[in-house]
Amino acid sequence: MPSDHLPQSGFLKGSSTGLKQMLESQATEVRLSPGEILFEQGDAGDALFAITSGALEFSILSAAGRKLSLDIMRTGAVFGEIALFDPGERTATATALEPSRVLRLRNRDVLSEILRHPELAGDLLRLAGQRMRWMGNQYNEQVFLAMPVRLARKLLHLTSETSGSKLALSQSDLAEFIGATREAVSKTLAAWKRGGVIEISRGGVVILDRVALQGLAEPELI
């Protein structure tokens, strides 16, 4: 895969030349249609992945069978590193939200390259550190923040500068992301719509006033 085809965004933007060269030389491409599952929670973790186009949703199922959406990753994201350090089952299900392409790098190939080029471990440790920090923040928000603050933060996170101001998710999907009821999310969104912060349509939510939404997210709390 030519180097100029690797996205210059997300984790790949700041990754080393060595990691990019390893992806170019060792990885195979996987194409996914909307709704297609890359791997499921509980599958054996045997590869590292990088998204070259599209978007994937990561979700888990509770013991009661309830789906909880964790995140949406887009072009430039790298994931699957946990299995490198702790081989075992996948901790979440990865599903394509739109036509997507990912590079798959088998764990055995990654470890072989690290043995020959130890400096590559720095990239993967940085990735694992970012993931642990993100997971810690998610836990803190879920435990300590009120539902409207969690919702504002999730909307800001899911509508980054690269994905624009529109979020094509239903209110039920948003409720899954923040661990709330659809009714509570709908009531909060309706209030924000009256205040001119967002617009609601059948296709999802559009942020009209990002600064106001950032104020609702109360970033100083954590």
Phi, psi and omega in degrees: 000121183301145184297329182285355176268346177287132181295141177259061181207170179060211181296327182295334181300320183257007182282162183286161175299325180298316179295318179297319179294324179295318178297318181295322188267332189250335189279154172246150183269140175238128178255136184235139173268159178306130181089350181283139183265128177282312172205159182249154174305127182101343176294156176293133179273111186227014184201156172256144184231152173225133181273121178261342172195151178097200183208140179236139175262140177245128185217161176230162174248133177284172179299333180274000178089011180274132179281137174231115179283134183259315187194164169238125178250143185236189183311130180098347180285146175237135182211169181096007184289339182301321182294340177291321185266335181217080182305135181172204184280150174297138183269356181206167176258134179250120184233134178288131177268341181207171177307125188223155174230134178229151172263132180249126180238113184298143182303319182298326179288321178298312182295323178296319179291324179295323178297324181275331182225081185303335182296340178296335180298332179299318177301313186288325175293322178295319178297315179297321178296318177298320181294318179296320179295318179296317180296321178296319178296320178299318180296315180299316180296318182295325184276319193254341186259146176293157184302315180299325178292318178298320181294316179299317180295321181292320178298318179295318181295319186278349177241066178291175180299330182282336183258358176085193185260357181257135178241113184272064176231144177285166178294330175294320178296317179299321178299321177297322182296325186250005177068044181230175177275155178297322182298317181294319178295316181299318180296318180292315179298322179297320178294319180291327177295317179298330179275000178078015181279322182223170170234143182244132176222175179295338181274353179139218185234138176242127178278121179264326183228090184293324179297317178296321179294323176297324175295321178293333181285345177047064185298343182283351185288328181232000000 
